[in-house]
């Protein structure tokens, strides 16, 4: 029982430390606009990786979800014009290069 309490306390301490560092890094970036800019998406991806360590049976589910997102981005023509615009906006927000901004007309 003592080992479980020590591990739980260590996990809580680690999560508090990560949260404080994350908030500090965001505050520092907003103030100076230089250096590393952490985003909530990056934090979510890191937590997904931690979940695969803690629960190995979840690794397949997470990999399938990431593959679905990748397939949506690489598919030929979009099914929904609004979804296409949101995808382009997400790329711009992430800082990825977009050759040409396009809009598809709905029929």
C-alpha positions in Angstrom: 0.0 0.0 0.0 2.8 2.4 0.8 4.4 1.9 -2.7 1.0 2.7 -4.4 0.8 6.0 -2.4 4.4 6.9 -3.2 3.7 6.3 -7.0 0.5 8.3 -6.9 2.2 11.2 -5.1 5.1 11.0 -7.6 2.7 11.1 -10.5 0.8 14.0 -9.1 4.0 15.9 -8.4 5.2 15.2 -12.0 1.9 16.4 -13.5 2.0 19.6 -11.4 5.6 20.2 -12.5 4.7 19.7 -16.2 1.7 22.0 -15.8 3.7 24.8 -14.3 6.4 24.5 -16.9 3.8 24.5 -19.7 2.0 27.6 -18.4 5.3 29.3 -17.9 6.5 28.5 -21.4 3.3 29.8 -22.9 3.5 33.0 -20.8 7.1 33.6 -21.8 6.3 33.1 -25.5 3.4 35.5 -25.4 5.6 38.1 -23.8 8.6 37.8 -26.0 7.3 36.0 -29.2 10.6 34.2 -29.4 11.7 30.6 -28.9 9.6 27.5 -28.2 5.8 28.0 -28.4 4.0 25.1 -26.7 0.5 24.5 -27.8 -2.3 22.5 -26.3 -2.2 20.1 -29.2 1.5 19.3 -28.4 0.5 18.7 -24.8 -2.3 16.4 -25.9 0.1 14.4 -28.1 2.5 14.0 -25.3 -0.2 12.8 -23.0 -1.3 10.2 -25.6 2.2 8.9 -25.6 2.2 8.6 -21.8 -1.1 6.8 -22.0 0.4 4.2 -24.3 3.1 3.6 -21.7 0.6 3.4 -18.8 -2.0 1.4 -20.8 -0.3 -0.6 -23.6 -3.7 -2.0 -24.8 -4.7 1.6 -25.8 -1.8 1.9 -28.3 -3.7 0.3 -31.1 -6.7 2.7 -30.6 -4.5 5.8 -30.6 -2.6 4.7 -33.7 -5.8 4.1 -35.6 -7.1 7.5 -34.6 -3.9 9.2 -35.7 -4.0 7.2 -39.0 -7.6 8.4 -39.6 -6.6 12.0 -39.2 -3.7 11.6 -41.6 -5.9 9.9 -44.2 -8.4 12.8 -44.0 -5.7 15.2 -44.8 -4.3 13.2 -47.7 -7.6 12.2 -49.3 -8.2 13.4 -52.9 -11.1 15.8 -53.0 -12.9 16.9 -49.8 -16.4 15.8 -49.1 -17.3 18.9 -47.3 -16.0 22.4 -48.4 -16.3 23.8 -44.9 -14.1 20.9 -43.6 -11.6 21.7 -46.3 -11.4 25.3 -45.2 -11.0 24.3 -41.5 -8.2 21.9 -42.5 -6.4 24.7 -44.3 -6.9 27.0 -41.3 -5.5 24.4 -39.0 -2.4 24.0 -41.2 -1.8 27.8 -41.1 -2.2 27.9 -37.3 0.4 25.1 -37.0 2.7 27.1 -39.1 2.8 24.5 -41.9 3.3 25.9 -45.5 0.2 26.1 -47.6 1.0 26.5 -51.3 -2.4 27.9 -52.3 -5.5 28.6 -50.2 -8.4 27.0 -52.0 -12.2 27.0 -51.5 -14.5 24.4 -53.0 -18.0 25.3 -54.0 -20.8 23.1 -52.7 -23.2 21.7 -55.3 
